[in-house]
Amino acid sequence: MADLYYIEDDPDIASAVKEYLEQKDFRVTICATLAQAVQALKMHVPALVLLDWNMPDGRGDSMCQWIRGNWKELPIIFLTVRGDSSDIVSGFQNGADDYVVKPFELEVLHSRILALLRRTGNVSKQYLSCDGIMIDVNRRTVSCHLEEINLSVAEYQLLLYLMQNKGRTVTREKILEQVWDVNGNYVNDNTLTVTMKRLRDKLSQPECLKTVRSVGYRMEDTI
């Protein structure tokens, strides 16, 4: 099931699109303001964004630019009443991948979404996230609320392994095996303790990174 964010302030339109697409096996999150969308995107990157142009707290073209500046591969479809050729051209110039003018048929919208995802794939798999901490797996970068964090190789591998197992408790022994031993670096238990302390310090002591006493660690969303 692919995640989809729909940035739309009209509750009737948003509800109709959400109901239809969820019947087509999408998980749809409605953002009634651009501010809500910004916070949602900081926490989790979906497979695709549907974006209205006229929002109560700003313009969709500015939002499109902001998304494109942070997630170059994230597919964006404008869904708007603004159907003039100049608006459509502006939408594409600001980073949209497709442009659908209201009113529209839900079946056509669904087909456009599927076509775009066939071209781009599910880019959300590129991004692992937990409470605003995000790993771009392709670029091997880490950010906290969109601020890039510089990690050592060991710190990055540790965070990556915990993110890949988000919601599950992983033992210290398993972490040592997967982060160090598998690369031929056989270290003692204290190395994990020191690396974890440095990682937590760099991430400003995140609540989502939990110690399971006498067992290991677990990452889970708390917000």
C-alpha positions in Angstrom: 0.0 0.0 0.0 1.5 3.3 -1.1 1.3 6.5 1.0 -0.1 9.6 -0.6 -0.4 13.1 0.8 -3.3 15.3 -0.6 -2.8 19.0 0.2 -6.4 20.4 -0.2 -8.5 22.7 1.9 -11.9 21.8 0.5 -13.1 19.0 2.8 -15.7 17.6 0.3 -13.2 17.2 -2.5 -10.5 15.9 -0.1 -13.0 13.3 1.3 -14.1 12.1 -2.1 -10.6 11.7 -3.4 -9.4 10.0 -0.2 -12.4 7.5 -0.2 -11.9 6.6 -3.8 -8.1 6.2 -3.7 -8.2 4.2 -0.5 -10.5 1.8 -2.3 -7.7 1.5 -4.8 -5.2 0.5 -2.1 -3.6 3.8 -1.3 -3.1 5.2 2.2 -4.2 8.9 1.9 -3.3 11.7 4.4 -5.2 15.0 4.0 -3.4 18.2 4.8 -5.8 21.2 5.0 -3.0 23.8 5.1 0.5 24.1 3.7 1.8 24.2 7.3 0.3 20.8 8.0 1.9 19.5 4.8 5.3 20.8 5.8 5.1 19.1 9.2 3.9 15.8 7.6 6.7 15.8 5.0 9.3 16.5 7.7 8.1 13.3 9.5 7.6 11.0 6.5 8.0 11.1 2.8 5.1 9.5 0.8 5.1 7.9 -2.6 3.3 10.9 -4.2 1.9 14.3 -3.4 -1.4 15.8 -4.8 -1.3 19.6 -4.4 -3.9 22.3 -4.8 -2.8 25.7 -5.9 -4.9 28.0 -3.7 -4.5 27.2 -0.1 -5.5 29.3 3.0 -1.9 29.9 4.1 -0.1 30.2 0.8 0.3 29.2 -2.8 0.8 25.7 -4.2 3.5 26.8 -6.6 5.7 27.9 -3.6 5.0 24.6 -1.9 5.9 22.7 -5.0 9.3 24.5 -5.1 9.9 23.7 -1.5 9.1 20.0 -1.9 11.3 19.8 -5.0 14.2 21.5 -3.2 14.1 18.9 -0.5 13.1 15.7 -2.3 14.0 15.9 -6.0 12.4 12.6 -6.9 9.1 12.9 -5.1 6.2 12.9 -7.6 3.9 15.9 -7.5 0.5 16.3 -9.3 -1.3 19.7 -9.2 -5.0 19.3 -8.7 -6.5 22.7 -9.1 -9.2 24.9 -10.7 -6.6 27.0 -12.3 -6.7 25.8 -15.9 -5.2 28.6 -17.9 -2.3 27.7 -20.1 -0.1 30.1 -18.2 -1.0 28.4 -14.8 -0.3 25.0 -16.2 3.1 26.1 -17.6 3.9 27.7 -14.3 3.0 24.5 -12.5 5.5 22.5 -14.5 8.1 25.2 -14.2 7.8 25.1 -10.4 8.5 21.3 -10.4 5.2 19.5 -10.9 5.2 16.2 -12.7 1.6 16.4 -13.8 -1.3 18.8 -13.8 -5.0 18.0 -13.4 -7.7 20.6 -13.7 -10.9 20.5 -11.6 -13.4 19.2 -12.1 -11.9 15.8 -12.9 -12.9 12.2 -13.0 -11.6 10.1 -10.2 -10.8 7.3 -12.6 -8.7 9.6 -14.7 -6.9 10.9 -11.6 -6.2 7.3 -10.5 -4.8 6.4 -14.0 -2.5 9.5 -13.9 -1.2 8.5 -10.4 -0.5 4.9 -11.6 1.2 6.2 -14.7 3.4 8.5 -12.7 4.3 5.9 -10.2 5.3 3.5 -13.0 7.8 6.1 -14.2 9.2 7.1 -10.8 8.7 4.0 -8.6 7.8 4.3 -4.9 10.4 6.9 -3.9 9.3 6.7 -0.3 11.4 3.6 0.0 14.4 5.8 -0.6 13.7 7.7 2.7 13.6 6.1 6.1 12.1 8.3 8.8 11.3 8.3 12.5 10.1 11.4 14.4 11.7 13.9 11.9 15.0 12.0 11.6 15.4 11.0 8.0 17.9 8.9 6.0 18.2 9.3 2.3 19.4 5.8 1.5 20.5 6.6 -2.1 22.6 9.6 -1.1 23.6 8.2 2.3 22.6 11.4 4.1 20.9 12.0 7.4 18.8 15.0 8.4 16.9 15.9 11.6 13.9 18.1 10.7 15.5 18.8 7.4 18.8 19.9 8.9 21.6 17.7 7.6 23.6 15.9 10.3 27.2 14.7 9.7 27.7 11.2 11.0 30.7 8.9 11.0 30.5 5.7 9.0 29.8 3.6 12.2 27.1 6.1 13.4 25.4 6.0 10.0 25.4 2.2 9.8 24.0 2.0 13.3 21.2 4.5 12.6 20.5 2.8 9.3 20.2 -0.7 10.9 17.8 0.7 13.6 15.7 2.5 11.0 15.5 -0.6 8.9 14.1 -2.4 11.9 11.9 0.4 13.2 9.3 -0.8 15.7 11.4 -3.9 16.6 13.8 -4.3 19.5 17.2 -5.4 18.2 19.7 -6.9 20.6 23.2 -5.5 21.2 24.6 -8.8 19.9 22.7 -8.5 16.6 23.7 -4.9 16.2 27.4 -5.7 16.7 27.0 -8.5 14.2 25.2 -6.5 11.5 27.0 -3.2 11.9 30.6 -4.3 12.6 31.2 -8.0 12.3 29.7 -8.3 8.8 32.3 -5.9 7.6 35.1 -7.7 9.3 35.5 -5.2 12.1 35.2 -7.2 15.3 34.8 -4.8 18.2 33.8 -5.1 21.8 30.5 -4.2 23.4 31.9 -0.8 24.6 32.3 0.3 21.0 28.5 0.1 20.6 27.9 2.0 23.8 30.3 4.8 22.7 28.9 5.0 19.2 25.3 5.1 20.4 26.1 8.0 22.8 27.7 10.0 20.0 24.8 9.3 17.7 22.3 10.4 20.3 24.2 13.6 21.0 24.3 14.5 17.3 20.6 13.8 17.0 19.8 15.9 20.1 18.8 13.0 22.3 15.7 11.9 20.3 12.9 10.3 22.2 12.3 7.8 19.4 15.6 6.1 20.0 14.9 3.9 23.0 17.1 1.7 25.2 15.6 -1.6 26.1 17.3 -2.4 29.3 19.6 -5.5 29.3 18.5 -6.3 25.7 19.3 -3.6 23.1 17.6 -0.7 21.3 14.5 0.2 19.4 13.4 3.0 17.2 9.7 3.9 17.1 7.6 6.9 16.2 6.5 8.9 19.3 4.7 11.7 17.6 
